[in-house]
């Protein structure tokens, strides 16, 4: 039997406001989510908990939970553009 872990990720993402401190960074948020999964679902293995935490983080990033969207280095290539002027 294959267990669908996506509902667990959605549940964590919905409860993130209560589980995580305001303006958490991603590594700290991942640790908190892993701890929560270990407490609530001790039968899950480490790989399954990691997958659920990663899915939850992806959901949170899609919802702009962390306050910024990572788009890379905004200033990369600006020196080349300045040289053209």
C-alpha positions as CSV (number, residue, x, y, z in Angstrom):
1,X,0.0,0.0,0.0
2,X,1.4,3.4,-1.0
3,X,0.5,6.2,1.4
4,X,-0.3,9.6,-0.1
5,X,1.7,12.1,1.9
6,X,0.5,15.2,0.1
7,X,-2.4,15.8,2.5
8,X,0.1,16.0,5.4
9,X,2.1,18.7,3.5
10,X,-1.1,20.7,2.9
11,X,-2.0,20.4,6.6
12,X,1.4,21.6,7.7
13,X,1.2,24.5,5.2
14,X,-2.2,25.5,6.6
15,X,-0.9,25.4,10.2
16,X,2.4,27.2,9.4
17,X,1.2,30.4,10.9
18,X,0.8,28.7,14.3
19,X,3.8,26.4,14.0
20,X,6.5,28.8,12.8
21,X,7.7,32.0,14.3
22,X,7.0,35.3,12.4
23,X,9.3,35.8,9.4
24,X,11.1,32.5,9.6
25,X,14.0,31.6,7.4
26,X,13.6,28.5,5.2
27,X,16.2,26.3,7.0
28,X,14.6,27.1,10.4
29,X,11.1,26.5,9.0
30,X,12.2,23.2,7.6
31,X,13.6,22.1,11.0
32,X,10.4,23.1,12.7
33,X,8.3,21.2,10.2
34,X,10.4,18.1,10.5
35,X,10.1,18.3,14.3
36,X,6.3,18.6,14.1
37,X,6.1,15.7,11.7
38,X,8.3,13.6,14.0
39,X,5.9,14.3,16.9
40,X,2.7,13.8,15.0
41,X,3.7,11.0,12.7
42,X,6.4,8.9,14.4
43,X,5.7,6.0,12.0
44,X,7.0,8.0,9.1
45,X,10.6,7.4,8.2
46,X,13.1,10.3,7.9
47,X,12.9,10.3,4.0
48,X,9.1,10.5,4.1
49,X,9.2,13.3,6.7
50,X,11.8,15.2,4.6
51,X,9.6,14.8,1.5
52,X,6.5,16.1,3.4
53,X,8.5,19.1,4.8
54,X,9.8,20.0,1.4
55,X,6.3,19.8,-0.2
56,X,5.0,22.0,2.7
57,X,7.8,24.5,2.1
58,X,7.0,24.6,-1.6
59,X,3.4,25.3,-0.8
60,X,4.4,28.1,1.6
61,X,6.7,29.6,-1.0
62,X,3.9,29.6,-3.5
63,X,1.8,31.5,-1.0
64,X,4.6,34.0,-0.4
65,X,4.7,33.0,3.3
66,X,8.3,34.0,3.7
67,X,7.7,37.6,2.5
68,X,9.9,37.5,-0.6
69,X,10.0,35.6,-3.8
70,X,13.5,34.2,-4.7
71,X,14.2,35.2,-8.2
72,X,18.0,35.0,-8.2
73,X,20.5,37.9,-8.0
74,X,18.6,41.0,-9.1
75,X,21.9,42.8,-9.8
76,X,23.5,40.1,-11.8
77,X,24.4,41.4,-15.3
78,X,23.8,45.0,-14.3
79,X,27.5,45.8,-14.9
80,X,27.2,44.6,-18.5
81,X,24.2,46.7,-19.0
82,X,26.0,49.8,-17.6
83,X,28.9,49.2,-20.1
84,X,26.5,49.4,-23.0
85,X,25.5,53.0,-22.1
